Amino acid sequence: MSVKLVNIGLIDDETIMVEFSDQSYAAFSVTELLILQRAKKTSEPLEPNLPN
């Protein structure tokens, strides 16, 4: 089953909320989205920087 983007909204000045068709949600900072976009364009491996 493919999941599609349904809605995008702002949480605050630096955070974006994304709603998907499977009724799940995700929040991304603007910086994270720019990193994802850059990685997609350059086909570089993406290594998330997750807090411990």
C-alpha positions in Angstrom: 0.0 0.0 0.0 1.5 3.4 -0.9 1.2 6.3 1.4 0.6 9.7 0.0 1.0 13.2 1.3 -2.4 14.7 2.3 -1.8 18.0 4.0 1.1 20.3 5.2 0.7 22.9 7.9 2.9 25.1 10.0 3.3 24.4 13.7 5.6 27.4 14.4 8.2 29.5 12.5 10.6 26.6 12.2 8.4 23.4 12.2 6.2 21.9 9.5 3.6 19.2 10.2 2.9 16.7 7.5 -0.2 14.5 7.3 -0.2 11.2 5.3 -3.0 9.2 3.7 -2.6 6.4 6.3 -3.6 9.0 9.0 -0.1 9.3 10.3 1.7 12.5 11.0 5.3 13.8 11.0 6.9 17.0 12.1 10.0 18.3 10.4 12.1 21.4 11.0 12.8 23.6 8.0 16.5 22.6 8.2 15.6 18.8 8.1 13.4 19.4 5.0 16.3 21.2 3.2 18.7 18.4 4.1 16.2 15.8 2.7 15.7 17.9 -0.5 19.5 18.3 -1.0 20.1 14.5 -0.5 17.3 13.6 -3.0 18.8 15.9 -5.6 22.4 14.7 -5.2 21.5 11.0 -4.4 23.8 11.2 -1.4 23.1 8.6 1.4 21.0 10.2 4.1 22.1 9.7 7.6 19.7 11.3 10.1 21.1 13.0 13.1 18.8 11.7 15.8 19.0 12.7 19.5 20.1 10.0 21.9 
